[in-house]
Amino acid sequence: MSADPGRGKRRQLQHETLVGFLGFFTFLALAQAVWNVFQPEPALWPGLLAAALVGLTWWVWRRDRRYSGAHADHLQRRHHPQRFPR
């Protein structure tokens, strides 16, 4: 069975889609949390939801970095040193 040459690109696109999806809803949650602060009786849940989404978005974004750029080159060299002689 041969390796799938498009797997890395597909994985990167999946991560970019997830970051975009989370980023959109994080923005909405942050707007709701800020709006909530100016209400006569602010609730706690909009701030907690915004904090959870910010943390999740940051984690997914950081995880996404391993599939792109110089960091991906570093990982490939570390896991496949025979492909990248020094």
Contacts in CASP RR format, 6 or more apart in sequence:
PFRMAT RR
TARGET T0000
AUTHOR 0000-0000-0000
METHOD contacts of the structure
MODEL  1
MSADPGRGKRRQLQHETLVGFLGFFTFLALAQAVWNVFQPEPALWPGLLA
AALVGLTWWVWRRDRRYSGAHADHLQRRHHPQRFPR
8 67 0 8 1.000
11 67 0 8 1.000
12 64 0 8 1.000
12 67 0 8 1.000
12 68 0 8 1.000
15 60 0 8 1.000
15 63 0 8 1.000
15 64 0 8 1.000
15 67 0 8 1.000
16 64 0 8 1.000
18 60 0 8 1.000
18 64 0 8 1.000
19 57 0 8 1.000
19 60 0 8 1.000
19 61 0 8 1.000
19 64 0 8 1.000
22 53 0 8 1.000
22 56 0 8 1.000
22 57 0 8 1.000
22 60 0 8 1.000
23 53 0 8 1.000
23 57 0 8 1.000
25 53 0 8 1.000
26 50 0 8 1.000
26 53 0 8 1.000
26 54 0 8 1.000
26 56 0 8 1.000
26 57 0 8 1.000
29 46 0 8 1.000
29 47 0 8 1.000
29 49 0 8 1.000
29 50 0 8 1.000
29 53 0 8 1.000
30 50 0 8 1.000
30 53 0 8 1.000
30 54 0 8 1.000
32 46 0 8 1.000
32 49 0 8 1.000
32 50 0 8 1.000
33 46 0 8 1.000
33 47 0 8 1.000
33 49 0 8 1.000
33 50 0 8 1.000
35 46 0 8 1.000
36 42 0 8 1.000
36 43 0 8 1.000
36 46 0 8 1.000
36 47 0 8 1.000
65 71 0 8 1.000
66 72 0 8 1.000
66 75 0 8 1.000
76 83 0 8 1.000
76 84 0 8 1.000
77 83 0 8 1.000
77 84 0 8 1.000
END
